[in-house]
Amino acid sequence: MEVLTKLAKPVFRKSNNEVLFNALRKEVNSVLAQSSNSIHYYSKIKAILFPLLYFTAWFVALLYGKQPGILFIMYAFMGFMLVVNYLTLIHEAVHGTIFKYSKLNKYYLYLFDLMGANSFIFKIRHVRLHHNYPNVMGWDSDFEQSPLARVFPNGSYHKWHRYQHIYLPFLYPLYLLNWLLIRDFKDYFNKNKLVWKVVSIPFVEYIKLFFFKIFFLSYIIVIPKYFIGISWMTILFAFLIMMFVASIISLIVLLPPHAGMYNAFPLPAINGEMPSDWLLHQLSCTNDVLEDNWFIRFFMGSFNYHIAHHLFPNIHHVYYPAITRVIETFANAHQLPYRKIKLWQALYAHFQLLKNNAYHENIFEESM
C-alpha cells in the first residue's frame, strides 16, 4: 500500500463536462449579479464580531477565573468561537473572499496563528492539496491523519484498525489538540508529509511557527495561571475543555461532506490519470447536508452547502444557499450526481466507513 501513496500527480480526464461546467458557471454568475450587495456586509460584521467574542471570553476568564465554573465556561466558549472563526473567517480568508484586496485576506490569516494553528501550512493543505485532489489518497492532506485511522479503503492496514470504529470516537476529542501541538510540527519537520510534494517551506515560516505557538500557549495557559493565581491542574483542565469543545464541533462539521460511505475515494492510475473528469470527481467525493438554518449559515459558515464550495471556492459562503439551488437544478437536468443527506446520516456513514475499512482483504494471500 505504500506504493499507492507515491503515485504520480493526479490528472483529471478531459470530457464534455467542461462545457457543462462553463454553462453552470454562467448561471451562478447571473445569480451573483442579481444578489443584494448587503448580503456580503455580513462577512465584514463577522470579521470584527467573532474575533472580538473570542478574545472577550479570554478577558472575562482573566477577570473572574478564580471561580472555576466561569473559567471553564469561558474556555468552552473560546473553543466554540475558535471553530466559528475558522469556518466563517479563516476558511474564507484562505480563499480570498472576505476582502477585495488579496493582501488584506493574507494578513487576516494571522488570526489563525493567534488561535494556535499555523496559517501557512493550512493554506497549503487546504487549497493546494484538499481542493485540488479531494478524497485522493496520497494527495488530499485533510485525510493525512494518524496511522491509528484507516479512512481510505486502499490505505495501509495494521491489525489495530480492526477496532478503529470503536476506539477512534474516543480519540476524536483530541483532534484539535493534535492539530495545534503535533500535526503542524510534523508538516514542517517531516519531509515525507504531503505538503512537501507541492512546496518547500521558507526558513522565516519556521520562525513564525514557533513564535505563534509560544504566544498562543502563553496567553491561553501561562498568563491566566499567574494572573488569576490558579493551579496548573485547573488551567490545563480549562485548556482541555477548550480543545475538546473545538474538536467535537469541528468534526461534526468537517466529517459529513467527504468522509462517509456515500463518498467516493478514487485512485489514480500509475501515470496519475484519474478515472473521471474534475466535475464528476468533485460531485462524487462531496455531499451536502440537509440541515439548514440561520445558526448554521451565520455561525457555521454554511458548511452544509459544501458542493457549492468545492465547485466555486472563490465565492463567499453567504451566497451558497442561492447558488446551491442552481447547482441542484442543473445537476438534475443534466443527470449529474448531486447528493444531500441528513447530518445524522452523514455521521453514521462515517462510522460505517471506519467499520468497513477496519477489515483488509489481501488479494494475493491465496496465491502466495
C-alpha positions as CSV (number, residue, x, y, z in Angstrom):
1,M,0.0,0.0,0.0
2,E,3.0,2.3,0.4
3,V,3.4,2.4,-3.4
4,L,-0.1,3.9,-3.7
5,T,0.9,7.0,-1.7
6,K,3.7,7.7,-4.2
7,L,1.6,7.7,-7.4
8,A,2.2,10.5,-9.9
9,K,0.4,13.8,-9.6
10,P,-3.4,13.2,-10.3
11,V,-4.6,14.3,-13.7
12,F,-8.3,14.5,-14.4
13,R,-9.7,13.3,-17.7
14,K,-11.0,15.6,-20.3
15,S,-14.7,15.4,-21.1
16,N,-17.7,17.3,-22.4
17,N,-18.5,18.1,-18.7
18,E,-16.1,21.1,-19.1
19,V,-18.7,22.7,-21.4
20,L,-21.4,21.8,-18.9
21,F,-19.4,23.4,-16.0
22,N,-18.9,26.6,-18.0
23,A,-22.6,26.8,-18.5
24,L,-23.2,26.2,-14.8
25,R,-20.7,28.9,-14.0
26,K,-22.6,31.4,-16.2
27,E,-25.8,30.6,-14.3
28,V,-24.1,31.0,-11.0
29,N,-22.6,34.3,-12.0
30,S,-26.0,35.5,-13.1
31,V,-27.4,34.7,-9.6
32,L,-24.5,36.6,-8.0
33,A,-25.1,39.6,-10.2
34,Q,-28.7,39.8,-9.0
35,S,-27.8,39.4,-5.4
36,S,-28.0,42.3,-3.0
37,N,-24.7,43.8,-2.0
38,S,-25.9,44.0,1.5
39,I,-25.5,40.2,1.8
40,H,-21.8,40.5,1.7
41,Y,-21.8,43.0,4.6
42,Y,-22.4,40.0,6.9
43,S,-18.8,38.9,6.2
44,K,-17.5,42.3,7.4
45,I,-19.6,42.2,10.5
46,K,-18.3,38.7,11.3
47,A,-14.7,39.8,10.6
48,I,-15.0,42.1,13.6
49,L,-17.6,40.4,15.8
50,F,-16.2,36.9,16.0
51,P,-12.6,37.6,16.9
52,L,-13.9,40.1,19.5
53,L,-16.1,37.5,21.1
54,Y,-13.2,35.0,21.3
55,F,-10.8,37.5,23.0
56,T,-13.6,39.0,25.2
57,A,-14.2,35.5,26.6
58,W,-10.5,35.3,27.4
59,F,-10.5,38.6,29.1
60,V,-13.6,37.6,31.2
61,A,-11.7,34.5,32.1
62,L,-8.8,36.6,33.4
63,L,-11.1,38.8,35.5
64,Y,-13.3,36.1,37.0
65,G,-11.3,32.9,36.5
66,K,-10.9,32.3,40.2
67,Q,-14.3,30.9,40.0
68,P,-13.7,27.6,38.2
69,G,-17.2,27.5,36.8
70,I,-16.7,30.8,35.0
71,L,-13.2,29.8,33.9
72,F,-14.4,26.6,32.3
73,I,-17.5,28.2,30.7
74,M,-15.3,30.9,29.1
75,Y,-12.8,28.4,27.8
76,A,-15.6,26.2,26.4
77,F,-16.9,29.3,24.7
78,M,-13.5,30.1,23.3
79,G,-13.4,26.6,21.9
80,F,-16.7,27.2,20.2
81,M,-15.6,30.6,18.9
82,L,-12.3,29.1,17.6
83,V,-14.3,26.9,15.3
84,V,-16.7,29.7,14.4
85,N,-13.7,32.0,13.5
86,Y,-12.2,29.2,11.4
87,L,-15.4,28.3,9.5
88,T,-16.6,31.8,8.8
89,L,-13.4,33.9,8.6
90,I,-10.1,31.9,8.3
91,H,-11.6,29.5,5.8
92,E,-12.8,32.4,3.7
93,A,-9.6,34.4,4.0
94,V,-7.6,31.5,2.7
95,H,-9.8,31.5,-0.4
96,G,-9.5,35.3,-0.6
97,T,-13.2,36.1,-0.2
98,I,-13.6,38.4,2.8
99,F,-11.8,41.5,1.4
100,K,-11.5,42.8,-2.0
101,Y,-7.7,43.2,-1.7
102,S,-5.7,39.9,-1.5
103,K,-3.2,41.4,0.9
104,L,-6.0,42.1,3.5
105,N,-7.0,38.5,3.3
106,K,-3.4,37.4,3.6
107,Y,-2.9,39.5,6.8
108,Y,-6.2,38.4,8.2
109,L,-5.0,34.8,8.1
110,Y,-2.7,35.6,11.0
111,L,-5.8,35.4,13.2
112,F,-5.5,31.6,12.8
113,D,-1.9,31.8,14.1
114,L,-3.1,33.8,17.1
115,M,-5.6,31.0,17.8
116,G,-2.9,28.3,17.8
117,A,-2.9,26.9,14.2
118,N,-0.3,27.6,11.5
119,S,-1.9,29.6,8.7
120,F,0.9,29.0,6.2
121,I,0.7,25.2,6.3
122,F,-3.1,25.3,6.5
123,K,-3.2,27.2,3.2
124,I,-1.0,24.6,1.5
125,R,-3.0,21.7,2.9
126,H,-6.4,23.2,2.2
127,V,-6.0,25.0,-1.1
128,R,-3.2,23.2,-2.9
129,L,-4.0,19.7,-1.8
130,H,-7.5,19.2,-0.5
131,H,-9.3,21.4,-3.0
132,N,-7.3,20.1,-6.0
133,Y,-7.5,16.4,-5.0
134,P,-10.4,15.8,-2.6
135,N,-10.5,12.2,-1.3
136,V,-7.4,11.1,-3.4
137,M,-5.1,9.0,-1.3
138,G,-1.6,10.4,-1.1
139,W,-2.7,13.9,-2.2
140,D,-5.7,15.0,0.0
141,S,-4.0,16.3,3.1
142,D,-7.3,16.5,5.0
143,F,-7.2,12.8,5.3
144,E,-3.5,12.6,6.1
145,Q,-4.1,11.8,9.7
146,S,-2.7,9.5,12.4
147,P,-1.8,5.9,11.5
148,L,-4.5,5.0,14.0
149,A,-7.1,5.8,11.4
150,R,-7.7,4.0,8.1
151,V,-10.0,6.2,6.2
152,F,-9.0,5.3,2.7
153,P,-10.3,1.9,1.6
154,N,-6.9,1.3,0.0
155,G,-4.8,2.7,2.8
156,S,-2.1,1.0,4.7
157,Y,-3.5,-1.7,7.1
158,H,-2.5,-2.6,10.6
159,K,-4.0,-5.1,13.0
160,W,-5.3,-2.3,15.3
161,H,-7.5,-1.0,12.5
162,R,-9.8,-3.9,13.2
163,Y,-11.1,-1.9,16.2
164,Q,-10.8,1.6,14.8
165,H,-14.6,2.2,14.7
166,I,-14.6,1.5,18.5
167,Y,-11.6,3.5,19.7
168,L,-11.5,6.4,17.2
169,P,-14.7,8.1,18.5
170,F,-13.0,8.3,21.9
171,L,-9.9,9.9,20.4
172,Y,-11.7,12.4,18.3
173,P,-12.0,15.0,21.1
174,L,-8.2,15.2,20.8
175,Y,-8.4,16.3,17.1
176,L,-7.6,20.0,17.6
177,L,-5.0,19.3,20.3
178,N,-3.2,17.0,17.8
179,W,-3.5,19.6,15.0
180,L,-2.2,22.5,17.1
181,L,0.6,20.8,19.0
182,I,1.7,17.9,16.9
183,R,0.5,17.9,13.3
184,D,1.7,21.4,12.4
185,F,5.2,20.5,13.6
186,K,5.2,17.2,11.7
187,D,4.3,19.0,8.4
188,Y,7.3,21.3,9.0
189,F,9.9,18.8,10.0
190,N,8.9,15.5,8.3
191,K,9.6,15.8,4.6
192,N,7.6,12.7,3.9
193,K,4.4,14.7,4.7
194,L,2.1,15.6,1.8
195,V,2.8,19.4,1.9
196,W,6.4,18.8,0.7
197,K,5.0,17.5,-2.6
198,V,3.9,21.0,-3.5
199,V,6.1,23.4,-1.5
200,S,9.4,24.0,0.2
201,I,8.9,25.8,3.5
202,P,10.9,29.0,3.8
203,F,13.0,29.5,6.9
204,V,11.0,32.5,8.0
205,E,7.9,30.3,8.3
206,Y,9.8,28.2,10.9
207,I,10.4,31.3,13.0
208,K,6.7,32.2,12.7
209,L,5.7,28.7,13.6
210,F,7.5,28.8,17.0
211,F,6.7,32.4,17.7
212,F,2.9,32.0,17.4
213,K,2.8,28.6,19.1
214,I,4.6,30.1,22.1
215,F,2.4,33.2,22.0
216,F,-0.7,31.0,21.9
217,L,0.3,28.8,24.8
218,S,1.4,31.8,26.8
219,Y,-1.9,33.7,26.7
220,I,-4.0,30.5,26.9
221,I,-2.2,28.8,29.8
222,V,0.8,30.7,31.3
223,I,-0.6,34.2,31.6
224,P,-4.0,33.1,33.1
225,K,-2.3,30.7,35.5
226,Y,-0.2,33.5,37.1
227,F,-2.6,36.4,36.6
228,I,-5.6,34.6,38.2
229,G,-3.4,32.7,40.7
230,I,-4.8,29.2,40.0
231,S,-3.1,25.8,39.9
232,W,-1.5,24.3,36.8
233,M,-4.1,21.5,37.0
234,T,-7.0,24.0,36.8
235,I,-5.7,25.9,33.8
236,L,-4.7,22.8,32.0
237,F,-8.2,21.3,32.5
238,A,-9.7,24.6,31.2
239,F,-7.4,24.3,28.1
240,L,-8.5,20.7,27.6
241,I,-12.2,21.7,27.8
242,M,-11.5,24.3,25.1
243,M,-9.8,21.8,22.9
244,F,-12.5,19.1,23.4
245,V,-15.3,21.5,22.6
246,A,-13.5,22.8,19.5
247,S,-12.6,19.3,18.4
248,I,-16.1,17.8,18.6
249,I,-17.7,20.8,16.8
250,S,-15.0,20.7,14.2
251,L,-15.5,17.1,13.4
252,I,-19.3,17.4,13.3
253,V,-18.8,20.0,10.6
254,L,-15.7,18.5,8.7
255,L,-16.6,14.8,8.5
256,P,-20.1,14.8,6.8
257,P,-19.1,16.3,3.4
258,H,-16.3,13.9,2.5
259,A,-15.7,11.1,4.9
260,G,-18.6,8.6,4.7
261,M,-19.8,5.5,2.9
262,Y,-21.6,7.7,0.3
263,N,-18.3,9.4,-0.8
264,A,-16.0,8.0,-3.4
265,F,-12.3,7.6,-2.8
266,P,-11.0,7.1,-6.4
267,L,-7.4,6.1,-7.0
268,P,-5.3,7.5,-9.8
269,A,-3.6,5.1,-12.3
270,I,0.2,4.6,-12.1
271,N,0.6,7.5,-14.5
272,G,-1.6,9.7,-12.4
273,E,-4.7,9.6,-14.6
274,M,-7.9,9.8,-12.6
275,P,-10.9,7.7,-13.5
276,S,-13.2,10.7,-14.1
277,D,-13.1,14.4,-15.0
278,W,-12.8,17.2,-12.5
279,L,-16.5,18.0,-12.2
280,L,-17.6,14.3,-11.7
281,H,-14.8,13.9,-9.2
282,Q,-16.0,16.8,-7.1
283,L,-19.6,15.7,-7.1
284,S,-18.8,12.0,-6.3
285,C,-16.5,12.8,-3.5
286,T,-18.6,15.6,-1.8
287,N,-22.1,15.8,-0.5
288,D,-24.3,18.5,1.0
289,V,-26.1,18.3,4.4
290,L,-29.8,18.7,4.5
291,E,-30.0,20.7,7.8
292,D,-30.1,24.4,7.2
293,N,-31.0,27.3,9.5
294,W,-29.8,30.8,10.4
295,F,-27.4,29.5,13.1
296,I,-25.6,27.2,10.6
297,R,-25.4,29.9,7.9
298,F,-24.2,32.7,10.3
299,F,-22.0,30.8,12.8
300,M,-21.0,27.6,10.9
301,G,-20.1,29.2,7.6
302,S,-22.8,27.3,5.6
303,F,-20.8,24.1,5.9
304,N,-23.9,22.2,4.8
305,Y,-23.6,23.7,1.3
306,H,-20.2,22.0,0.6
307,I,-20.6,21.1,-3.0
308,A,-21.0,24.8,-3.9
309,H,-17.8,25.5,-2.0
310,H,-15.9,22.8,-3.9
311,L,-17.2,23.9,-7.3
312,F,-16.8,27.6,-6.6
313,P,-14.3,28.0,-3.8
314,N,-13.7,31.7,-4.6
315,I,-17.3,32.7,-3.7
316,H,-18.1,33.7,-0.2
317,H,-20.3,31.3,1.8
318,V,-23.1,33.9,2.3
319,Y,-24.0,33.1,-1.4
320,Y,-24.1,29.3,-1.1
321,P,-27.8,28.9,-0.4
322,A,-28.7,30.7,-3.6
323,I,-26.1,29.1,-5.9
324,T,-26.8,25.6,-4.4
325,R,-30.3,25.8,-5.8
326,V,-28.8,26.5,-9.2
327,I,-26.4,23.6,-8.8
328,E,-29.0,21.1,-7.8
329,T,-31.4,22.1,-10.6
330,F,-28.6,22.0,-13.1
331,A,-27.3,18.6,-11.9
332,N,-30.8,17.1,-12.2
333,A,-31.3,18.5,-15.6
334,H,-28.0,17.0,-16.9
335,Q,-28.0,13.7,-15.0
336,L,-25.1,14.7,-12.9
337,P,-24.6,13.2,-9.4
338,Y,-25.8,15.6,-6.6
339,R,-26.2,14.2,-3.1
340,K,-27.5,15.7,0.1
341,I,-28.2,13.8,3.3
342,K,-29.2,14.4,6.8
343,L,-26.4,15.3,9.3
344,W,-27.0,12.2,11.5
345,Q,-26.9,10.0,8.4
346,A,-23.6,11.5,7.3
347,L,-22.1,11.0,10.7
348,Y,-23.4,7.4,10.8
349,A,-22.0,6.9,7.2
350,H,-18.6,8.0,8.6
351,F,-18.9,5.3,11.3
352,Q,-19.8,2.8,8.6
353,L,-16.7,3.8,6.6
354,L,-14.5,3.3,9.6
355,K,-16.1,-0.1,10.3
356,N,-15.8,-1.2,6.7
357,N,-12.1,-0.1,6.5
358,A,-11.4,-1.9,9.7
359,Y,-11.0,-5.1,7.6
360,H,-8.5,-5.7,4.9
361,E,-8.5,-8.3,2.2
362,N,-5.2,-9.3,0.8
363,I,-6.0,-10.4,-2.8
364,F,-2.6,-12.1,-3.1
365,E,-3.0,-14.1,0.1
366,E,-4.2,-17.3,-1.6
367,S,-1.6,-17.4,-4.3
368,M,1.5,-16.6,-2.2
